Amino acid sequence: MTRAVTRGLRPSGWSAARVIVIVDFLLVTLALLLDRLGGREIDSALRRAGLDNFVAACLQMWFVASTVAATGFFAWAVHKGRRAGAVSDRISRSLVIDGALLLAWWLVALGACAYAFMLGMAG
C-alpha cells in the first residue's frame, strides 16, 4: 500500500533526494521573485501580523533540514546501490542526476551563506 501511495506523489524513478532538491530550488526561485515583485509589502504585512520571526525561522529550519535529508537520502541510495552489487564500475544514470542536482543545491546554499556573511561583515 505504501508503494502505491508514494508512486502517486512523485513520478516513477525519482528519488526522495531529487524531489527535495527540486522543491528547494522552486522555493528559492519563488522567494526571489516575491522579493523583487513586492518584498517590502510582504515584509511589512508579516511584521504587522507578528509573523516575521516565525516565517524566517521556519524557512531557515526547512532549508537546513531538507538539505541534510536530501544528502542523507542520496548517501543511502549510493550505499544501497553498492551493497546490491549493481554494475560494479558504472554508476546508475539516476544517481548521476541526483548527485548533480544535490551538488548544485549545495553550491547555491553555500553561496547564499557566503553572501549573507559578506553582507553582515559590511555593517
N, C-alpha and C positions, 0 to 999 in steps of 0.2 A: 504494500500500500504506500509506503513512504517513497518508493522509487517512482510510482505513478504521480505522486504529488510533486516531487522535485522536477520531474520531466515537464510538468505543466508550467513551472515557474521560469525555466530557462531552456534555451534551445539545446538539443542533444549535442553532446561533445564539448559543451562549455564547462569549464571547471569553476569551482567556487571562487578561486583567486581571480580569474578573468572577470567574473561578474562583479566582484567587489571593486576591482581597479577601474572598470568601466563606469560604475556608479560614482566613484570618487572623481574621475575626470569630468563626468557630467555635472556633478555638484560644484566643482571648481569653475567650470565654464558658466554655469548659472549664476554663481556668486559674482564673477567678474562682470557679467552682463548687467546684473542688478545694480552693482556698484556704479557702473558707468551711466546707466539709464536713470537711476533715482536713488542713489546711495544716501544722500542727505535726508531725503524724505523718509526712507525706510528706517534709517538710524534714529531720527527724531521721533518717529512713531513708536519704535521699540523702547526708547527712553521714557516717553510719556506713559507707556503701559507698564514700565518697570521690568521689561523682559530682556533688556540689552545684555546684561551679565549672564543670564540663563542661556540665551541663544548662543552667545560666544563660547560659553563653557561646553555646551552640548556639541557644537561644531568641532571644537578642539578635541573633545573626547572621541567623537566619531572618526576624525581623520587619523588619530593615533591608533585607536583600536582596530579600525579597518585595515590600516597599513600593516599592523602586526599580524592580524588574522590572515590577510592575503599572503603575506610572506610565509606564515605557518602552513597554510593550505598548499602553497607551491612546494615548500620543502617536503611536506608529506607526500605529495604526488611524485616528486623526484625519488624519494626513498622507496615508495611503493613500486615505482617502475623498475628500479634497480633490483629490488628484492624479488620481484616476479620473474626476473630473468628475461625481460624484454630484450629487444635487439641489443646485443652487447655493446657495440661501439657506436651505435646510432641513437640519438635522442629523438623521441617522437616529435612529430610536427606540432602537435598540440602543446607540448611542454616548451618548445621554442617560442611559440606565440605568447604563451603565458609568461615566460621569462622575459621576453622583450617588453611586454606591457608592464610587468612589475618593475623592471629596471627603469623604464620611462617614468613611472609613477614615483619611484624613489628619487629620481633626479629632480622632478618637479617639487616634491616635498622638501628635499634638502635645499634646493634653490630658493624656495619660499622662506625657509628658516634663515638662510644666509641673508636674504633681502630684509627680513624683519630685524635681524641682528644689526645690519648696517643702518637701518632707519633708527633703531634705538640708540646706536652709538652717535648718531648725528645730533641728538638732543631733542 
